[in-house]
Amino acid sequence: MNAPLDDRLAQLAEQAGIDVHWRDALDRPQSVPADTLRAVLRALGLPADTTDDVEASLQRVEQERSGASLPRMITADAGTPIEVPAAPRGRVWKLLGEGNVLLSEGELPSSEIRIPAPAEPGYYTLYLDDAEVIIAVAPPRAFGVGDIKDVRRPWGMAVQVSGLRRPNDGGIGDFTALSICARAAAEKGADALAISPVHALFAAAPERYSPYAPSSRLFLNGLYVDPAQTSGEQTVRAVIDTHNLRQELAELEWLELIDWPRAARARMTILRSVYEWASVDFAHGERFTAFRREQGEALERHARFEALHADFTAHGRPGGWQGWPVAFHDPASPEVALFAREHSREVGFHAWLQWLAAQGLADAQKAARTAGMKIGLIADLAVGADSGGSHAWAHQAEMLKGLSVGAPPDALNRLGQDWGLTTFSPRGLRETGFRGFIGMLRAALAYAGGVRIDHILGLKRLWMVPHGAGATEGAYVRYPMQDLLRLIALESHLHRAVIIGEDLGTVPADFRQAIGEKGVLGIRVLWFERATDGGFIAPREWSDKAMATTSTHDIPTVAGWWSGRDIDWRARTGLNDPAIDEVAQRDVDRHRLWRAMYASNSAYNAESPPAPDDISPVVVAAAKHIAQAPSPIAIFPVEDILGLHEQPNLPGPTDAVHPNWRRRMPDSSSRLFDGPIAHAVSAAIDQTRNRT
């Protein structure tokens, strides 16, 4: 039973950044129970179990908010004053730029809190007397499509890297298949190729393959390394024969669905042998050593985690680092250092995988740009990471403990959602000078021309569920949105990369305006752009500050929606609402969509839509319809380019029934867009987006 909510507890929660009162998807007022507040406060490092705890935590928060000490980082907008905490006495200040070059200096009277900011975006160092703080100066807006030279109304495709095919791929996509796909998409006129997250998963647990539940958002998935990338086809063939893998790889390659455990075992077996062969190549070793040195402690911690995780899993301790012996909970402990020395080859292997993965992804971006794409790859940044993974272990001061990211109940999920992920602590972000957040952005942008930020509402607030509680028993935790948006705009400017924020679902009224003013594009999806009468909004009325798309990986494809395939899946997985006749409603909606596409000159004969199994005219019409939107960029999932019925993922507890993240493309990347449907869809998009 929940204890009553007292005023001091509520005051502490609000000052700590928790929304005690909030409104649900139906705009009904809600209040967070006291027990939930205490659990969330405890995870934020603010005990509140007793009256004394509450008072002590309140005093701590008020001390932090007083500005008595300088934060590790202050963000500002270019050309506007830098605001620093007030002080009871005057101070001497100086501002240094790159290479510690003195840019400006002066005296700050006791009553003054503003210092002139540089006009040029970048990172600076400010000294106030003897205190030092990093200043991040952001441009007015993130780098945008309009900043790209010689591009007018670009469009692109979206693919799941794991589902791509190429000859001899061993049953799983990789960065070589991605390079081939990028060239093929560019031939059709695409300027961008949006990809699923390629974050590091768990090498020792290939059954955990959701790209949105990574071990680390700082590193890459080693399974996407093409073994022939570094050693050549001849060496790989010899390794395959040595391990008698030829038949196994052939069987995996022909499967319609990815068998993650089998494909991962086969690929890792090959990669380990290639690693041993490459170790005797002196020039290869020198380049690898240079990469390892450049990446520093962050890479070493990730590689050590992978080696430790594999070792503990093999000895009956599967799961996250919280289940390891206590001596190994601290990545800087003597026990971890000793393990790394004793298992240096294994640690080195995982560092080597990151080197090859970085090369592979860089090669894919180079292939895209060389083929003519103006943007190239658009990376995908997951909303969180597994609480038992590499990121949470290696950077504990920055991460939340005891809470999972999720979503409250809404129209799509009446029970709410607990995604089982952790993310940055808002207090940890400030205390570490946003170091981890900046590192994550740079990792996402290192080999891409843009990034899609999953659940970008997390810049403002996240629904946090205490471990052991139900998904409905969470609370919204606020984040320093202005600081985070400035850092996103700055890193976007430095990398010359566009930023797209997934802003679907229940979004506060002012949020889309706020991200739009900073140059971050939202997302508008065909199925959700509806008028109050249920009809579909004309594409010319769509937002010019958002990416346009037909569908996403979590919702029905055009062919799947038109045929009602998604209704079948919802019924099979128990996600349907028995009170609603979805089949009859879909028939009504087909007529509505067809009339809307007729009105935009994308379809014919407004009152006679094609039959549910007549897919070709619908996917072409939908593509032409969306392409007319004033959106700076339009992205089309490859499933809608090809007219496929199945979506990559069906959210919810569906893995036992629906093959989430296992579907493969129907053909090799080099031939993927050669069929008549793909040709017609691509031509319709390209002509519509680029016509004069």
Secondary structure, DSSP 8 states (H G I E B T S, - for coil): ------HHHHHHHHHTTEESEEE-TT--EEE--HHHHHHHHHHTT---SSHHHHHHHHHHHHHHHTT-S--SEEEEETTS-EE----SS-EEEEEE-GGG-EEEEEEE-TT--EE---SS-EEEEEEETTEEEEEEEE-SS---GGGSTT-SS-EEEEE-GGG---TT-TTS--HHHHHHHHHHHHHTT-SEEEE---EE--TT-TT---TTS-SEEEEE-GGG--THHHH-HHHHHHHHHHTT-HHHHHHHHH-SB--HHHHHHHHHHHHHHHHHHHTT-HHHHHHHHHHHHHHHHHHHHHHHHHHHHHHHHHTT--S-GGGS-GGGSSTTSHHHHHHHHHTHHHHHHHHHHHHHHHHHHHHHHHHHHHTT-SSEEEEEE-S-EETTSHHHHHTGGGB-SSEEEEE---SS-TT-EEEEEE-B-HHHHHHTTTHHHHHHHHHHHTT-SEEEETTGGGGTEEEEEETTS-TTS-EEEE--HHHHHHHHHHHHHHHT-EEEE---SS--TTHHHHHHHTT-BEEEEGGG-B-TTS-B--GGGS-TTEEEES--TTS--HHHHHHTHHHHHHHHHT-S-TTS-HHHHHHHHHHHHHHHHHHTTSSS-TT----TT--HHHHHHHHHHHHTS--S-EEEEHHHHHT-S--S---SS-TTTS-TT-B--SS-GGGTT-SHHHHHHHHHHHHHHH--
